[in-house]
């Protein structure tokens, strides 16, 4: 699918962008991979890190911002696949800098959509977040707007569907920068025998970068426009992950939920259930608009979820114990 093709990744120097690029260089033979991002130092570092791959000469590093539509127009020339991963993601930062969050996460999304349509890019996949579902903070609200822009952009493609847009949604990636696992690991490495827990009832989904990349590849391979893809993944309790890292005898201290933080991650709401279908290892939420049709857009093999269905980290059927997480963490490289 990607052999001989040109791909562009916005925010390409981030964790996802680097893992996706690594997969492309390892498993495929793309014609070109364009890393589109703002930070020249991160691009320099990534270029050096990836020099070990024999086909790394296909990498192109574009300095640019998704707010800059003219730069996107130049970068999208001849591109076959776009992965939109660029965003302002830190909840407190977005709350304190709301105008900047809107410019990047909403206006930037619109720029991606319009440029992809004008350049007739065949497929675009945008990364979403659980925080876009029933948002309670500005980051989530901007990502909800972004999701709507990408899904409804399919209406602009017309009946021929020159450019197809879909969304991939997942929560915090296990071990990603700023998440709880590297935070706990750093405290333990520094000698702490007590870990701060916001709320003992808190639950989260467990997804790795590999799984996130798998879902994006699936979306590129089978999407017909308008889908929101969600992985079926296990959940864990925050106190269990603390035990996985600090040991069963670690002391835990409740410090209270932070501003803008949810008790549980939500991927599919009850209202979404009316248009959600379950597949072997994922769910798809289909849009309910007049441009979407079962005949042209539905992916075979799905089963409609029951009424009143929801998919949240606390009502999951798959759970990880502290021991399960210890084994999985041993196979992950986590920087803290």
N, C-alpha and C positions, 0 to 999 in steps of 0.2 A: 504493500500500500504506500509506503513512504520512499521506496527505492526510486531514485531519479527525480524526486520531488524537492521543492523548496519550502521550508518551514520557517515561520517567524514566531518567536516567543517574546511577548512583552513581559517586562520584569524578569528577563531570562537569567539574571545572575543570582536569583533567589534559590531557595532550597529545591523547590519544584523544578524550576528551569534547569538547574544543573543535573538533577536526576533524570529528567526527561531527555536532555541532550545526551547524557551518558548512555541511556537506553537506545537512542537513535544511532549513535556511533557504534554500539556493540552489536545490535541486532539487525540493523538496516544499512542501506547505502544511499543516504539522501544526497541530492545534488548540492544543496546548500542549507545551512541552518543559520538564521539571522537572530542574534541575541540583541534585543532592543531594550535598552535601559538607560538610566540617567547617570550612574556612577562609573566614572572612567577607571577608578582604582579597582573596583570589583570586576570590571571587564578585563583589566590587565591580569588580575589574579586568576580569573577563570581561564583565560587564554593560556597562561602558563600551566595550570593544573591539567588542562585537556591536551597539551602538546604530546602526551604519551600515546594518544590514540593514533593509529596509522592513517586514518582518514580525517584527522582534525583540520586539514586544510580546507575542508568545506565550511568551517565556522566563519561567520562574519559578525563583527561587533559594531553595532550602530548606537552611537550616543543619541538619545532622544527621549522625549517625554510624551506620554499619551495625551497630554493637554495640547500638544503641538500638532495640529492636523496636517499642516504642510509637510512636516517631517515624516508623519505616518504615510502620507501619499507617496513620498519618495521611497520609503522602506518597503511598502507593499507591492512594489512593481514586480510582477512575475511570481508572486507567492501563491502556493497551492493550499497551505494549511496555516492557520493562525491559532495560537494558544494564548489567550489573554489571561496572564497571571499577575499583571501589575496592579497594585492597589496600596492605599494607605490602610494598614490593618490593625495597628495598635489602638485598642479601645480608648484609653485615656488621651492619647495624642489626637485622635479624631474629635473627642469631646472638647478639647482645649483649642483645636484649630479647625472649627467646623467648615469654614469656607474652603480651606485647602482640601478637606476630605471630599467635599462636593465636587470640586474642580477635577480631582483625580479619579474618583470612583464613579461619578455620574457623567460629567462632561467628557471625561476620558473614554468611558464606555461608548458614549454617543459618537465620539470621533472614530473609534475602532469600527463601529457598525457602518457609519457613512463611508469611510474609506474602503472598507472591505466590499461594500456594494459597488462603489464607483470603480474599484479596481477589479471587480468580478472574481474575488477570491472564492474558490469552490466551497471550502468549509472553515468555519470558525467555531472553536470551543472556548467558552469562558468559564473560569473557575469561580465557584461560589462558596458559601460558607453556611454553617448551621445558624449563624447569627442573623442571616437574612430572613429567617423564618420567625414570624411573630417578633420582630425586632424590638429591643428595649434600649438600644443605644444608637448613636449616630452612625457608627460603622455599619451595623446591621441594616439600618434604614437605607444607607447609600448603596449597599450591596443588593438589597431588595429592588431598588430602582434599577440598578445595573442589570439584574436578572431579567426584569420586565423588558428593558430595552433590547436585550439580546433575543429573548423569545419572540417578541413582537416584531423584530426586524425581519422575520421570515415573511411577513405580509408585504414587505417592500421588494422581496425577490420576485414576486409575481408567480404565475402558474408554472413558468419554466424552472423556477427555483435555482437561478444562477448561483446565488450564494446561500448556503444553509448554515443556520446558527443553532447551537445547542449549548446546554449548561451542564457542568459537573459540580455536584455539591458534596462537600464533606466537612467535618469539623477540624479541630486542631490536629495536625499531624503529630504522631508520637515522636517525642524528642526534638520537635522543632524549636527554633530560637524563641525564648520568652515563655515557653510552656512549662508546665509544672515539673516534668521529669528532670530536665537538666537543672532546674532550680533546686529540687530536692537533692540531686546528685552532688551539686556544688556544696550544699550545706553539710552533707555527710562527709565529703572529702575534706572539708575544713574542720571536722571534728565534732559537729553538732550531734547531740543525742536526743534532741527534741525537734520535731518538724511542725511548722505552722500549717494548719488546714483551715480553709475558709468555712466549710460546713461539712460535717461528717456524713450528711445525706447525699452530698454531691456525687453525680455520676457523669461519665464521659464515654464517648465512643473511642475505640482503639483502631486507628488506621495508620499504616506506614506509607512512606513516600512511594515505595514500589506499588502498593495497592492503588494509590492515587494516580500514578502513571498508567497502570493497567486500565483504570476506568476511563481515562482520557483517550487512550488508544481504542478502547471499545466504542466510545462515542464517535470517534472519527470513522471507524470502520462501518458502523451500522446506522448512524443517525440520518434521519430524513428531514429534519428541521423542526424545532420547537420543543424537543425533549429536555427534561431535567433528569440527569442520571444520579442515582444514590446507591452507594455500596451497601451490601448487607454485611455488617461487621460486628464484632463483639463489643460489649460494654464493660466498664470497670467502675468500682467505687474509689473515691479519692483516698479513703483511709487504707484501702487495699494496696494502692500503688505506693503509698508511703511505707507500708510494711515490706513491699517488694524491694524497695531501695534501701531502707534503713534497718530491715530485720524485723522479726515478729515482736521483739521487745522494745521497739522504738517508741518513745513518748510522743504523743500528739497533742497539739494545742489549738483549740478552735479560736480563730481570729475574726470571723465574720465575713460574709460575702462582700466583695468589692463592688463599687459603683459600676453599673452596667453589666454585671456578671449574672449569668443564669445558673439555677440549681441543676438543670439537666439540659443536654443538647437535644434539639428538635430538628428532625429531618423532613418528616411528613406530618402535616396537621390533619385533623379530622376533616376539615374542609377540602384539603387536597385529595383525600381518599377517593372522592367521586371520580377522579381522573387518573388514579394511580394504579399501575399494574406491577405485579411481582414476577420476577424472572429467577433463574437458578441462583444467581449470586448478586443480584441488584434489583432495584426498583426503578421504574420510569414514571415520572409525572408528565402526562400529556397536557397540552394547552387546550382550553375550551374557547376557541375562536372560530369564526366562520371560514377562515383560510385553511384551517386544519381539517383533515378528513381521515377516517379509518383506512380507506382504500389507498391513499397516497402516502400516509405518514406512519401508520402503525407498524411496530416490529413484532413479528410472529413469535409465539411461544410464551406470551405473557398471560397472566391470570388476574382478573380484577380483584383488588383487595376488598375485604368485607366493609360494609357500612360501619361508620364510627371507628375505622382503623386509624391508628397513628403510629409513627415510628419515632420513638424517643429513646434516649440512653437509659432511662429508668424503666421502660416497659419492654425491653429487649428480651429475646429468648436465649441469647448467647451471652455468657458472662465469663470474665477472666478472674481467676483467684490470684493472690499474691505470688504463689508458686508459678502459675502460668506466666505471669508477667516477668518474673525473674528469668525464666528460660528464654523468653522472647527478647528481653533487654540484652542478654548475652550475645545475641546475633545482630544487634544494631550498633552502629557507630554514632555516639552522641557526644557533641561538644558542649562543655559547660564552663 
